[in-house]
Amino acid sequence: MARIIAVANQKGGVGKTTSAVNLAAALAAAEQRTLIVDADPQGNATSGLGVDRSAFSRTTYDALLGLAPTRDAVISGVQFKSLDLMPATADLA
């Protein structure tokens, strides 16, 4: 059964991104299929997973606006075989 875990808080600087990246990495290390969706225009979850901003052409922005299918915006096997990422872009602002 799939589960959705959201990490949210209105205040900045409380560790949302750090918590989300570490939780995703821990789940992936336990061989649980994990998708982290970076919806922050700063893209810190994307860069925190070691993904170069020039390494992808489709992002969360494209998926949200229907400019590309969601599956085209997902980068598979980031750091772990079972960890996927939908990267962010500054266009989300």
C-alpha positions, 0 to 999 in steps of 0.5 A, a space after each residue: 500500500 502506498 503512503 504519502 508523507 508531507 513535510 510542511 510548516 509555514 515558517 521558514 528555517 525549521 528544517 523541512 527540506 532537511 527532514 524530507 531529504 533525510 526521511 526519503 534517503 532512509 526509506 530508500 536505504 530500506 529499499 522502499 520505493 520513494 519519490 521526493 517532490 521538490 516544490 520549493 523554487 530554491 530547489 534545496 531538496 534537488 541540490 541536497 540530493 546532489 542533482 546538478 540543475 543542468 542535469 534535467 529538462 523537466 521539473 515539478 513546474 512542468 508537471 504542475 502546469 501540464 506542460 509535460 507528463 509527471 513521469 517525464 519530470 521524474 529522475 530515477 535512481 538518485 543516490 539510491 536505486 529506489 529513490 526518485 526525484 521530481 526536481 524544482 526550478 526557480 519558475 515555481 516562484 
